[in-house]
Each structure stands twice: as C-alpha cells, then as structure tokens.
Amino acid sequence: MSALLDFIEEQQDIAEQLCMVLEAIDALHDADIDRRACEGLIFIARDMAQRLDANLCGEKLPKGGEA
C-alpha cells in the first residue's frame, strides 16, 4: 500500500474513533450522567479533532507515490 493510502487509513481510524467518542458523549448526556465524564470525553474529542486537522495540513501529506 502506498504511503498516501496508509496515511489516509490512519486518518480514517482517528475519525472513526472520534465518532465513537462523540456517540459516548451523546449517550452520557442523554442519560444525565456525571457532567465531569462528558467534559473528559469532550477534551479527548477536541484533541482528536485537532490531530486530524493538523494531520490533514498539506505539509504533512506524504510526498510522491501512487494512490
């Protein structure tokens, strides 16, 4: 697999994990669970979103190779 496809797969993994964290936040919120639990997950989700944003910056994309 090319470097670009590997890179894309890594970003998809982060995005899938982010979706799971957001679903957990939603479930905790709906169940009226301890607010601190939601805040902790929001912190994690924000970090994941920032990683995706940084990783998808043009400077970080793999150079060359076939997709």
PyRosetta script that sets phi, psi and omega in degrees:
from pyrosetta import init, pose_from_sequence

init()
pose = pose_from_sequence("MSALLDFIEEQQDIAEQLCMVLEAIDALHDADIDRRACEGLIFIARDMAQRLDANLCGEKLPKGGEA")
pose.set_psi(1, 140.5)
pose.set_omega(1, -177.3)
pose.set_phi(2, -71.2)
pose.set_psi(2, 162.5)
pose.set_omega(2, 179.2)
pose.set_phi(3, -59.7)
pose.set_psi(3, -37.5)
pose.set_omega(3, -179.9)
pose.set_phi(4, -65.8)
pose.set_psi(4, -44.2)
pose.set_omega(4, 179.1)
pose.set_phi(5, -65.1)
pose.set_psi(5, -38.8)
pose.set_omega(5, 175.6)
pose.set_phi(6, -61.0)
pose.set_psi(6, -43.6)
pose.set_omega(6, 179.5)
pose.set_phi(7, -62.0)
pose.set_psi(7, -46.1)
pose.set_omega(7, 179.4)
pose.set_phi(8, -61.3)
pose.set_psi(8, -42.6)
pose.set_omega(8, 179.4)
pose.set_phi(9, -61.6)
pose.set_psi(9, -40.1)
pose.set_omega(9, 178.0)
pose.set_phi(10, -62.4)
pose.set_psi(10, -40.2)
pose.set_omega(10, -179.9)
pose.set_phi(11, -69.9)
pose.set_psi(11, -36.3)
pose.set_omega(11, 176.5)
pose.set_phi(12, -63.9)
pose.set_psi(12, -39.0)
pose.set_omega(12, 177.6)
pose.set_phi(13, -61.3)
pose.set_psi(13, -44.7)
pose.set_omega(13, 178.1)
pose.set_phi(14, -62.2)
pose.set_psi(14, -42.8)
pose.set_omega(14, -179.3)
pose.set_phi(15, -63.7)
pose.set_psi(15, -40.9)
pose.set_omega(15, 177.9)
pose.set_phi(16, -64.0)
pose.set_psi(16, -42.6)
pose.set_omega(16, 178.3)
pose.set_phi(17, -64.6)
pose.set_psi(17, -39.5)
pose.set_omega(17, 178.0)
pose.set_phi(18, -61.5)
pose.set_psi(18, -42.0)
pose.set_omega(18, 177.4)
pose.set_phi(19, -60.7)
pose.set_psi(19, -40.8)
pose.set_omega(19, 178.5)
pose.set_phi(20, -64.4)
pose.set_psi(20, -40.9)
pose.set_omega(20, 178.2)
pose.set_phi(21, -64.1)
pose.set_psi(21, -42.7)
pose.set_omega(21, 178.9)
pose.set_phi(22, -64.2)
pose.set_psi(22, -38.4)
pose.set_omega(22, 176.6)
pose.set_phi(23, -64.1)
pose.set_psi(23, -38.6)
pose.set_omega(23, 177.6)
pose.set_phi(24, -65.1)
pose.set_psi(24, -41.8)
pose.set_omega(24, 177.5)
pose.set_phi(25, -60.2)
pose.set_psi(25, -45.2)
pose.set_omega(25, 179.9)
pose.set_phi(26, -60.7)
pose.set_psi(26, -44.2)
pose.set_omega(26, -179.5)
pose.set_phi(27, -65.4)
pose.set_psi(27, -43.3)
pose.set_omega(27, 178.6)
pose.set_phi(28, -63.8)
pose.set_psi(28, -40.5)
pose.set_omega(28, 179.2)
pose.set_phi(29, -64.1)
pose.set_psi(29, -45.4)
pose.set_omega(29, 179.8)
pose.set_phi(30, -63.2)
pose.set_psi(30, -34.0)
pose.set_omega(30, -179.1)
pose.set_phi(31, -84.2)
pose.set_psi(31, 0.0)
pose.set_omega(31, -180.0)
pose.set_phi(32, 56.0)
pose.set_psi(32, 44.0)
pose.set_omega(32, 178.8)
pose.set_phi(33, -81.4)
pose.set_psi(33, 163.4)
pose.set_omega(33, -179.5)
pose.set_phi(34, -38.8)
pose.set_psi(34, 125.1)
pose.set_omega(34, -178.0)
pose.set_phi(35, -58.2)
pose.set_psi(35, -33.4)
pose.set_omega(35, -179.2)
pose.set_phi(36, -62.9)
pose.set_psi(36, -33.1)
pose.set_omega(36, 177.9)
pose.set_phi(37, -64.0)
pose.set_psi(37, -43.6)
pose.set_omega(37, 178.0)
pose.set_phi(38, -65.0)
pose.set_psi(38, -41.6)
pose.set_omega(38, -179.1)
pose.set_phi(39, -62.8)
pose.set_psi(39, -39.3)
pose.set_omega(39, 177.6)
pose.set_phi(40, -63.3)
pose.set_psi(40, -42.4)
pose.set_omega(40, 178.7)
pose.set_phi(41, -69.2)
pose.set_psi(41, -34.1)
pose.set_omega(41, 176.6)
pose.set_phi(42, -63.9)
pose.set_psi(42, -40.0)
pose.set_omega(42, 176.9)
pose.set_phi(43, -59.9)
pose.set_psi(43, -44.6)
pose.set_omega(43, 179.0)
pose.set_phi(44, -64.4)
pose.set_psi(44, -44.2)
pose.set_omega(44, -179.9)
pose.set_phi(45, -62.4)
pose.set_psi(45, -41.5)
pose.set_omega(45, 179.0)
pose.set_phi(46, -62.3)
pose.set_psi(46, -42.7)
pose.set_omega(46, 178.7)
pose.set_phi(47, -62.1)
pose.set_psi(47, -42.7)
pose.set_omega(47, -179.9)
pose.set_phi(48, -64.1)
pose.set_psi(48, -42.8)
pose.set_omega(48, 179.4)
pose.set_phi(49, -63.7)
pose.set_psi(49, -39.9)
pose.set_omega(49, 178.4)
pose.set_phi(50, -66.5)
pose.set_psi(50, -37.0)
pose.set_omega(50, 176.3)
pose.set_phi(51, -63.7)
pose.set_psi(51, -44.8)
pose.set_omega(51, 177.9)
pose.set_phi(52, -59.4)
pose.set_psi(52, -46.0)
pose.set_omega(52, -179.8)
pose.set_phi(53, -59.2)
pose.set_psi(53, -47.4)
pose.set_omega(53, -179.9)
pose.set_phi(54, -65.4)
pose.set_psi(54, -41.8)
pose.set_omega(54, -178.8)
pose.set_phi(55, -65.7)
pose.set_psi(55, -30.7)
pose.set_omega(55, -177.1)
pose.set_phi(56, -89.9)
pose.set_psi(56, 2.7)
pose.set_omega(56, 172.9)
pose.set_phi(57, -61.7)
pose.set_psi(57, 137.2)
pose.set_omega(57, -176.8)
pose.set_phi(58, -51.7)
pose.set_psi(58, -31.1)
pose.set_omega(58, -178.4)
pose.set_phi(59, -67.8)
pose.set_psi(59, -24.6)
pose.set_omega(59, -176.5)
pose.set_phi(60, -93.5)
pose.set_psi(60, -9.5)
pose.set_omega(60, -179.4)
pose.set_phi(61, -66.1)
pose.set_psi(61, 140.6)
pose.set_omega(61, 178.0)
pose.set_phi(62, -59.8)
pose.set_psi(62, 143.8)
pose.set_omega(62, 180.0)
pose.set_phi(63, -95.9)
pose.set_psi(63, 143.7)
pose.set_omega(63, 174.0)
pose.set_phi(64, 68.6)
pose.set_psi(64, -173.8)
pose.set_omega(64, 179.0)
pose.set_phi(65, 80.9)
pose.set_psi(65, 166.7)
pose.set_omega(65, 178.8)
pose.set_phi(66, -100.8)
pose.set_psi(66, 142.2)
pose.set_omega(66, 178.6)
pose.set_phi(67, -88.7)
pose.dump_pdb("model.pdb")
